[in-house]
Amino acid sequence: AGAASVLVATSVLGGTTVKANSEVSRTATPKLSRDFKNRLNDIAIIRDASSAQKVRNLLKGASVGDLQALLRGLDSARAAYGRDDYYNLLMHLSSMLNDKPDGDRRQLNLASLLVDEIEKRIADGDSYAKLLEAKLAAIKSQQEMLRERDSQLRNLEKEKEQELQKAKDERQALTESFNKTLSRSTKEYNKLKTELAKEKEKAAKMTKELADKLSNAEASRDKAFAVSKDLADKLSSAEASRDKAFAVSKDLADKLAAKTAEAEKLMENVGSLDRLVESAKREMAQKLAEIDQLTADKAKADAELAAANDTIASLQTELEKAKTELAVSERLIESGKREIAELQKQKDASDKALVGSQANVAELEKQKAASDAKVAELEKEVEAAKAEVADLKAQLAKKEEELEAVKKEKEALEAKIEELKKAHAEELSKLKEMLEKKDHANADLQAEINRLKQELADRIKSLSQGGRASQTNPGTTTAKAGQLPSTGESANPFFTIAALTVIAGAGMAV
């Protein structure tokens, strides 16, 4: 309320800080300040065409105390009326040229300029009240805008918080999914790694076994092939021996048959050929011995042939067995190669799955980093929104304080205007009446001054012709001493001096 009163008093009464009172004090008599009084006296001494404007400017910057002191001089009900500083200044600051013609006043004086200043200040107070109302409306509009902006920011803050919560939930879900996927991928990776290690170990073992088997099979194959070749050679040799033995056996059989035939022939010729008996016996014995030998040789050859046949059969069996083992070895080799190829495929698939798991982990880490960045950005936006909301709240609070201050100023101003109107209504009314009277009095005074000027001129003219007139009619040329020349009334010497002073002053003013 104090600040509002100061603002009201400053705007209405002209720059001097005063406090608004509920009543105008009559117990204290305001007095003109020395500086204000001296400046008015300076204007009164140096009268010119700009005197009215100088008085206006001085009244425009006058303090409340100086204005109150001048206004009190208008109150004819006061005991000191007509004997104070205002009246003395009014006497010296009257009949000033109206430099701003208004169609009503030809001349101005201190009272008329004082009324103008008071009316202007009251009008300024009304204008300031309207300005305060406009400012109040503008502040209310700004307040509504700020409230709307605050509401928008609150909604934006809620939206940002919801987005942040959603992002946090998404990040939480993504983190959980990432952790689960990472855990699952880690388990799968470890499992695949373990299985791969086992498979590698198994494959290495199987590869070694297969390689050994392959080597053994190849060695067995080579050995079987060598044995088969040897057996084939032996078989061929045995068959050749068999054929040879068969040929020998056949030859021996043929020889035996021939010898037998010869023996039978000899036996038939034994009777006739006595001389040949002994020779035949000997030859017979020899032939029998040869037959026995041939029989033995044949038996031996047959035995060798049988042995060769057995050997051939055995070799053929072994050859078939070797061929079977060779086929088995070749099948084992092909199976080992297929198993190695399958293990290689499994290893490639495991490596590919491992690379895929690592890529999934990298992608999840990338998504998690992007989610963290988004959450951080949303947190910054939320903080910025909160800061803006706080700033707007502070502005709104400040505007509300300004609004309250303006309301108080407006109320104080309205009260002060009403107070001034009530306090000075009577004085202004009296002042206007006095001004009207003063205008008429000034007009009468001006007419009297003009008349006195004319009489003075006539007086001077008659004085200049007094010598001749006295000679012609000395009894009628001069009035009695102490009488007015126009009416013959007795004149007070003091009034005469004052009138001459007024005439001289009026002559300077006019």
WOBEL-V649682 format. One record per residue. N is the residue number from 1. RES is the residue in three letters. PSI is psi in degrees with one decimal (999 if undefined). D_CENTER is the distance of its C-alpha to the mean C-alpha in Angstrom with 1 decimal. Layout:
N_RES_PSI_D_CENTER + N_RES_PSI_D_CENTER
This chain:
1_ALA_-36.7_42.5 + 2_GLY_-46.3_43.6 + 3_ALA_-40.6_40.7 + 4_ALA_-42.5_41.3 + 5_SER_-41.6_45.0 + 6_VAL_-45.2_44.5 + 7_LEU_-41.7_42.3 + 8_VAL_-49.3_44.9 + 9_ALA_-38.9_47.8 + 10_THR_-44.5_46.2 + 11_SER_-36.9_45.4 + 12_VAL_-41.7_48.7 + 13_LEU_-0.9_51.2 + 14_GLY_46.6_50.0 + 15_GLY_-9.4_47.9 + 16_THR_133.9_49.9 + 17_THR_116.1_48.3 + 18_VAL_167.0_50.4 + 19_LYS_136.9_50.0 + 20_ALA_130.9_50.8 + 21_ASN_152.7_54.0 + 22_SER_-23.0_55.3 + 23_GLU_153.4_58.7 + 24_VAL_124.1_60.2 + 25_SER_131.4_62.2 + 26_ARG_-3.0_65.8 + 27_THR_-31.1_67.1 + 28_ALA_141.9_65.8 + 29_THR_109.8_66.9 + 30_PRO_145.8_64.1 + 31_LYS_150.7_65.3 + 32_LEU_140.5_64.2 + 33_SER_153.1_62.5 + 34_ARG_-43.1_64.7 + 35_ASP_-44.0_62.3 + 36_PHE_-43.1_61.8 + 37_LYS_-42.1_65.6 + 38_ASN_-39.1_66.4 + 39_ARG_-37.5_64.0 + 40_LEU_-41.0_65.6 + 41_ASN_-39.0_69.0 + 42_ASP_-40.3_68.0 + 43_ILE_-38.3_67.1 + 44_ALA_-34.7_70.4 + 45_ILE_-45.4_72.4 + 46_ILE_85.4_70.9 + 47_ARG_129.6_71.1 + 48_ASP_-172.3_69.8 + 49_ALA_-19.7_68.0 + 50_SER_9.9_64.6 + 51_SER_-42.3_65.7 + 52_ALA_-43.1_64.1 + 53_GLN_-36.9_60.7 + 54_LYS_-42.1_61.0 + 55_VAL_-40.1_61.8 + 56_ARG_-49.5_58.8 + 57_ASN_-39.6_56.5 + 58_LEU_-42.4_58.1 + 59_LEU_-33.9_57.8 + 60_LYS_-36.6_54.2 + 61_GLY_10.2_53.3 + 62_ALA_150.3_55.8 + 63_SER_167.3_55.0 + 64_VAL_-39.6_55.5 + 65_GLY_-41.6_58.6 + 66_ASP_-41.5_60.2 + 67_LEU_-40.4_59.5 + 68_GLN_-39.6_60.9 + 69_ALA_-40.7_64.0 + 70_LEU_-41.3_64.6 + 71_LEU_-35.5_64.1 + 72_ARG_-28.2_66.6 + 73_GLY_-17.8_69.1 + 74_LEU_-15.1_69.0 + 75_ASP_103.3_70.1 + 76_SER_-11.5_73.9 + 77_ALA_-9.0_74.3 + 78_ARG_149.8_73.6 + 79_ALA_-31.2_76.6 + 80_ALA_14.2_75.5 + 81_TYR_130.3_75.0 + 82_GLY_-0.5_76.4 + 83_ARG_18.6_76.7 + 84_ASP_-177.2_73.2 + 85_ASP_-36.5_71.0 + 86_TYR_-45.5_69.6 + 87_TYR_-42.4_73.1 + 88_ASN_-43.3_74.0 + 89_LEU_-36.0_70.9 + 90_LEU_-37.3_71.5 + 91_MET_-36.1_74.9 + 92_HIS_-20.2_73.6 + 93_LEU_54.3_70.6 + 94_SER_162.0_72.4 + 95_SER_45.3_73.1 + 96_MET_146.7_70.1 + 97_LEU_130.6_69.4 + 98_ASN_99.1_66.7 + 99_ASP_-5.9_64.4 + 100_LYS_78.4_62.3 + 101_PRO_135.2_64.8 + 102_ASP_8.1_63.9 + 103_GLY_-0.7_67.1 + 104_ASP_-34.8_68.2 + 105_ARG_126.4_68.9 + 106_ARG_-31.8_70.8 + 107_GLN_160.2_70.6 + 108_LEU_155.6_68.2 + 109_ASN_-177.0_68.8 + 110_LEU_-38.6_66.8 + 111_ALA_-44.7_66.8 + 112_SER_-39.8_65.4 + 113_LEU_-34.4_62.6 + 114_LEU_-42.4_61.9 + 115_VAL_-42.9_61.7 + 116_ASP_-44.0_59.4 + 117_GLU_-42.0_57.0 + 118_ILE_-44.0_57.0 + 119_GLU_-40.8_56.4 + 120_LYS_-42.1_53.6 + 121_ARG_-37.8_52.0 + 122_ILE_-42.3_52.4 + 123_ALA_-40.1_51.0 + 124_ASP_-36.3_48.1 + 125_GLY_-42.0_47.6 + 126_ASP_-43.1_47.5 + 127_SER_-39.9_45.1 + 128_TYR_-34.2_42.9 + 129_ALA_-42.6_43.1 + 130_LYS_-39.6_42.0 + 131_LEU_-40.4_39.2 + 132_LEU_-38.4_38.3 + 133_GLU_-42.3_38.4 + 134_ALA_-42.0_36.2 + 135_LYS_-38.7_33.8 + 136_LEU_-43.7_34.0 + 137_ALA_-41.2_33.3 + 138_ALA_-40.7_30.3 + 139_ILE_-39.5_29.0 + 140_LYS_-41.8_29.6 + 141_SER_-45.0_27.8 + 142_GLN_-38.3_24.8 + 143_GLN_-42.4_25.2 + 144_GLU_-42.2_25.2 + 145_MET_-42.9_22.1 + 146_LEU_-39.5_20.4 + 147_ARG_-42.7_21.8 + 148_GLU_-43.3_20.7 + 149_ARG_-39.6_17.1 + 150_ASP_-41.7_17.5 + 151_SER_-43.3_18.8 + 152_GLN_-43.2_16.0 + 153_LEU_-36.1_13.4 + 154_ARG_-44.3_15.9 + 155_ASN_-41.7_16.1 + 156_LEU_-39.9_12.4 + 157_GLU_-42.3_12.5 + 158_LYS_-43.8_15.6 + 159_GLU_-44.2_14.2 + 160_LYS_-40.0_11.3 + 161_GLU_-39.8_14.1 + 162_GLN_-43.3_16.4 + 163_GLU_-41.0_14.1 + 164_LEU_-43.9_13.7 + 165_GLN_-41.5_17.5 + 166_LYS_-43.5_18.2 + 167_ALA_-38.8_16.4 + 168_LYS_-42.0_18.3 + 169_ASP_-44.2_21.4 + 170_GLU_-41.1_21.0 + 171_ARG_-40.1_20.5 + 172_GLN_-46.1_23.5 + 173_ALA_-41.8_25.5 + 174_LEU_-38.8_24.6 + 175_THR_-45.0_25.5 + 176_GLU_-45.2_28.7 + 177_SER_-40.8_29.4 + 178_PHE_-44.8_28.7 + 179_ASN_-43.2_30.9 + 180_LYS_-48.0_33.6 + 181_THR_-41.1_33.5 + 182_LEU_-42.7_33.5 + 183_SER_-46.5_36.3 + 184_ARG_-43.2_38.1 + 185_SER_-38.1_37.6 + 186_THR_-44.0_38.7 + 187_LYS_-47.1_41.7 + 188_GLU_-39.5_42.5 + 189_TYR_-47.3_42.0 + 190_ASN_-41.0_44.2 + 191_LYS_-47.7_46.6 + 192_LEU_-37.9_46.7 + 193_LYS_-44.3_47.0 + 194_THR_-48.0_49.9 + 195_GLU_-39.2_51.4 + 196_LEU_-40.9_51.0 + 197_ALA_-44.1_52.6 + 198_LYS_-45.6_55.4 + 199_GLU_-39.5_55.7 + 200_LYS_-44.9_55.7 + 201_GLU_-45.1_58.3 + 202_LYS_-44.0_60.2 + 203_ALA_-41.0_59.9 + 204_ALA_-42.7_61.1 + 205_LYS_-47.8_63.9 + 206_MET_-37.9_64.8 + 207_THR_-42.1_64.5 + 208_LYS_-45.7_66.7 + 209_GLU_-45.6_69.1 + 210_LEU_-38.4_69.0 + 211_ALA_-42.2_69.4 + 212_ASP_-47.1_72.3 + 213_LYS_-42.2_73.7 + 214_LEU_-42.8_73.2 + 215_SER_-45.4_74.9 + 216_ASN_-42.6_77.6 + 217_ALA_-41.9_77.9 + 218_GLU_-39.4_78.1 + 219_ALA_-43.7_80.6 + 220_SER_-40.2_82.4 + 221_ARG_-45.7_82.2 + 222_ASP_-42.3_83.6 + 223_LYS_-45.1_86.2 + 224_ALA_-38.9_87.0 + 225_PHE_-41.3_87.1 + 226_ALA_-44.7_89.4 + 227_VAL_-42.4_91.4 + 228_SER_-41.2_91.5 + 229_LYS_-41.9_92.7 + 230_ASP_-43.0_95.2 + 231_LEU_-38.8_96.3 + 232_ALA_-40.6_96.5 + 233_ASP_-45.9_98.5 + 234_LYS_-40.0_100.6 + 235_LEU_-43.1_100.9 + 236_SER_-40.6_102.0 + 237_SER_-41.8_104.4 + 238_ALA_-41.8_105.6 + 239_GLU_-38.1_106.1 + 240_ALA_-42.8_107.9 + 241_SER_-39.6_110.0 + 242_ARG_-47.3_110.5 + 243_ASP_-39.7_111.6 + 244_LYS_-46.0_113.8 + 245_ALA_-39.0_115.1 + 246_PHE_-39.9_115.7 + 247_ALA_-42.8_117.5 + 248_VAL_-43.4_119.5 + 249_SER_-40.3_120.2 + 250_LYS_-40.5_121.2 + 251_ASP_-42.1_123.3 + 252_LEU_-39.2_124.8 + 253_ALA_-41.6_125.4 + 254_ASP_-44.3_127.1 + 255_LYS_-41.8_129.1 + 256_LEU_-44.2_129.9 + 257_ALA_-39.8_131.0 + 258_ALA_-43.4_133.0 + 259_LYS_-40.9_134.5 + 260_THR_-43.5_135.2 + 261_ALA_-41.1_136.8 + 262_GLU_-41.9_138.8 + 263_ALA_-44.9_139.8 + 264_GLU_-39.4_140.9 + 265_LYS_-40.1_142.7 + 266_LEU_-39.4_144.3 + 267_MET_-35.7_145.1 + 268_GLU_-34.2_146.8 + 269_ASN_7.8_148.6 + 270_VAL_-39.4_149.5 + 271_GLY_-37.5_152.9 + 272_SER_-20.7_153.9 + 273_LEU_74.4_152.4 + 274_ASP_-37.5_153.8 + 275_ARG_-23.9_153.5 + 276_LEU_2.6_150.0 + 277_VAL_-53.3_149.5 + 278_GLU_-45.0_148.9 + 279_SER_-39.0_146.8 + 280_ALA_-39.3_145.1 + 281_LYS_-47.8_144.7 + 282_ARG_-45.4_143.3 + 283_GLU_-35.3_141.2 + 284_MET_-46.1_140.5 + 285_ALA_-40.8_139.5 + 286_GLN_-44.0_137.5 + 287_LYS_-38.8_136.0 + 288_LEU_-42.1_135.4 + 289_ALA_-42.2_133.9 + 290_GLU_-38.7_131.7 + 291_ILE_-44.8_131.0 + 292_ASP_-42.9_130.0 + 293_GLN_-43.8_128.0 + 294_LEU_-37.1_126.5 + 295_THR_-43.0_125.9 + 296_ALA_-43.4_124.3 + 297_ASP_-38.2_122.3 + 298_LYS_-42.4_121.4 + 299_ALA_-42.1_120.4 + 300_LYS_-43.8_118.5 + 301_ALA_-41.0_116.9 + 302_ASP_-40.8_116.2 + 303_ALA_-44.1_114.7 + 304_GLU_-37.5_112.6 + 305_LEU_-43.6_111.7 + 306_ALA_-42.8_110.7 + 307_ALA_-41.9_108.8 + 308_ALA_-41.5_107.2 + 309_ASN_-42.9_106.4 + 310_ASP_-44.0_104.9 + 311_THR_-42.7_103.0 + 312_ILE_-44.3_101.8 + 313_ALA_-44.0_100.8 + 314_SER_-43.1_99.0 + 315_LEU_-38.0_97.3 + 316_GLN_-40.5_96.3 + 317_THR_-48.7_94.9 + 318_GLU_-36.9_93.1 + 319_LEU_-43.9_91.9 + 320_GLU_-42.0_90.5 + 321_LYS_-43.5_88.9 + 322_ALA_-40.8_87.4 + 323_LYS_-41.6_86.2 + 324_THR_-48.2_84.7 + 325_GLU_-37.5_83.0 + 326_LEU_-43.2_81.8 + 327_ALA_-42.0_80.3 + 328_VAL_-45.2_78.7 + 329_SER_-42.9_77.3 + 330_GLU_-40.6_75.9 + 331_ARG_-41.8_74.3 + 332_LEU_-41.0_72.9 + 333_ILE_-47.1_71.6 + 334_GLU_-42.5_69.9 + 335_SER_-43.4_68.5 + 336_GLY_-41.1_67.2 + 337_LYS_-43.0_65.6 + 338_ARG_-42.7_64.0 + 339_GLU_-41.2_62.8 + 340_ILE_-43.7_61.4 + 341_ALA_-42.3_59.6 + 342_GLU_-43.7_58.3 + 343_LEU_-37.7_57.1 + 344_GLN_-40.7_55.4 + 345_LYS_-45.1_53.6 + 346_GLN_-41.1_52.6 + 347_LYS_-44.5_51.4 + 348_ASP_-42.7_49.4 + 349_ALA_-41.9_47.9 + 350_SER_-43.2_47.0 + 351_ASP_-41.6_45.4 + 352_LYS_-43.7_43.5 + 353_ALA_-38.4_42.4 + 354_LEU_-44.0_41.4 + 355_VAL_-40.9_39.4 + 356_GLY_-42.3_37.7 + 357_SER_-43.2_37.0 + 358_GLN_-39.5_35.5 + 359_ALA_-41.5_33.4 + 360_ASN_-41.6_32.3 + 361_VAL_-43.3_31.4 + 362_ALA_-41.9_29.4 + 363_GLU_-42.0_27.6 + 364_LEU_-39.3_26.8 + 365_GLU_-39.5_25.6 + 366_LYS_-45.6_23.3 + 367_GLN_-40.5_22.0 + 368_LYS_-41.9_21.7 + 369_ALA_-42.6_19.7 + 370_ALA_-41.2_17.3 + 371_SER_-42.6_17.1 + 372_ASP_-42.2_16.5 + 373_ALA_-41.7_13.6 + 374_LYS_-42.6_12.1 + 375_VAL_-42.4_12.9 + 376_ALA_-41.9_11.4 + 377_GLU_-43.9_8.0 + 378_LEU_-37.8_8.6 + 379_GLU_-40.5_10.0 + 380_LYS_-43.2_7.1 + 381_GLU_-40.8_5.2 + 382_VAL_-43.6_8.8 + 383_GLU_-42.3_9.4 + 384_ALA_-42.3_6.9 + 385_ALA_-42.3_8.6 + 386_LYS_-41.2_11.8 + 387_ALA_-42.4_11.6 + 388_GLU_-40.3_11.2 + 389_VAL_-44.1_13.9 + 390_ALA_-41.8_15.9 + 391_ASP_-43.8_15.7 + 392_LEU_-36.4_16.8 + 393_LYS_-42.3_19.4 + 394_ALA_-43.9_20.7 + 395_GLN_-42.0_20.8 + 396_LEU_-43.6_22.5 + 397_ALA_-40.9_24.9 + 398_LYS_-43.3_25.6 + 399_LYS_-37.6_26.3 + 400_GLU_-40.3_28.5 + 401_GLU_-44.4_30.3 + 402_GLU_-39.5_30.8 + 403_LEU_-46.0_32.0 + 404_GLU_-41.9_34.5 + 405_ALA_-43.1_35.6 + 406_VAL_-40.5_36.1 + 407_LYS_-46.5_37.9 + 408_LYS_-40.3_40.1 + 409_GLU_-42.8_40.6 + 410_LYS_-45.9_41.5 + 411_GLU_-44.5_43.9 + 412_ALA_-39.7_45.4 + 413_LEU_-45.9_45.7 + 414_GLU_-41.9_47.4 + 415_ALA_-41.0_49.7 + 416_LYS_-40.0_50.4 + 417_ILE_-46.2_51.2 + 418_GLU_-41.3_53.5 + 419_GLU_-44.9_55.0 + 420_LEU_-40.7_55.6 + 421_LYS_-44.3_57.0 + 422_LYS_-43.4_59.2 + 423_ALA_-36.6_60.2 + 424_HIS_6.0_61.0 + 425_ALA_-46.4_62.1 + 426_GLU_-43.6_65.7 + 427_GLU_-41.6_65.5 + 428_LEU_-40.1_63.9 + 429_SER_-46.9_66.6 + 430_LYS_-39.3_69.3 + 431_LEU_-42.6_67.8 + 432_LYS_-41.8_67.7 + 433_GLU_-43.5_71.3 + 434_MET_-38.0_72.3 + 435_LEU_-41.5_70.6 + 436_GLU_-44.0_72.6 + 437_LYS_-40.5_75.7 + 438_LYS_-38.5_74.9 + 439_ASP_-44.7_74.4 + 440_HIS_-42.8_77.8 + 441_ALA_-39.6_79.3 + 442_ASN_-40.1_77.8 + 443_ALA_-45.1_79.4 + 444_ASP_-42.1_82.7 + 445_LEU_-40.2_82.4 + 446_GLN_-40.3_81.7 + 447_ALA_-42.1_84.7 + 448_GLU_-39.8_86.8 + 449_ILE_-44.2_85.5 + 450_ASN_-41.0_86.4 + 451_ARG_-43.8_89.8 + 452_LEU_-37.0_90.3 + 453_LYS_-44.9_89.4 + 454_GLN_-44.3_91.9 + 455_GLU_-39.1_94.5 + 456_LEU_-40.1_93.8 + 457_ALA_-43.4_94.2 + 458_ASP_-38.7_97.4 + 459_ARG_-45.5_98.4 + 460_ILE_-40.6_97.8 + 461_LYS_-41.8_99.6 + 462_SER_-33.5_102.5 + 463_LEU_-36.7_102.6 + 464_SER_-23.5_102.8 + 465_GLN_11.7_105.7 + 466_GLY_-32.9_107.3 + 467_GLY_-48.9_110.2 + 468_ARG_-37.3_111.6 + 469_ALA_-35.6_111.1 + 470_SER_-31.5_112.8 + 471_GLN_-33.8_115.9 + 472_THR_-49.4_116.0 + 473_ASN_79.4_115.2 + 474_PRO_-20.7_114.5 + 475_GLY_-14.1_114.7 + 476_THR_5.7_111.8 + 477_THR_-27.8_109.2 + 478_THR_146.0_107.5 + 479_ALA_173.2_106.1 + 480_LYS_152.4_106.7 + 481_ALA_136.7_104.8 + 482_GLY_9.3_101.7 + 483_GLN_149.0_101.4 + 484_LEU_139.4_98.7 + 485_PRO_-25.9_100.0 + 486_SER_-36.2_98.6 + 487_THR_-20.9_99.7 + 488_GLY_6.1_102.1 + 489_GLU_156.1_100.3 + 490_SER_138.2_100.3 + 491_ALA_135.6_97.2 + 492_ASN_126.3_95.6 + 493_PRO_-38.3_95.3 + 494_PHE_-42.5_91.9 + 495_PHE_-36.7_90.6 + 496_THR_-44.1_92.1 + 497_ILE_-42.8_90.2 + 498_ALA_-40.2_86.9 + 499_ALA_-42.4_87.5 + 500_LEU_-37.4_88.1 + 501_THR_-43.4_84.9 + 502_VAL_-40.8_83.0 + 503_ILE_-44.6_84.7 + 504_ALA_-41.9_83.9 + 505_GLY_-41.8_80.2 + 506_ALA_-37.0_80.1 + 507_GLY_-34.6_81.6 + 508_MET_-37.7_78.8 + 509_ALA_-35.3_76.1 + 510_VAL_999_77.6
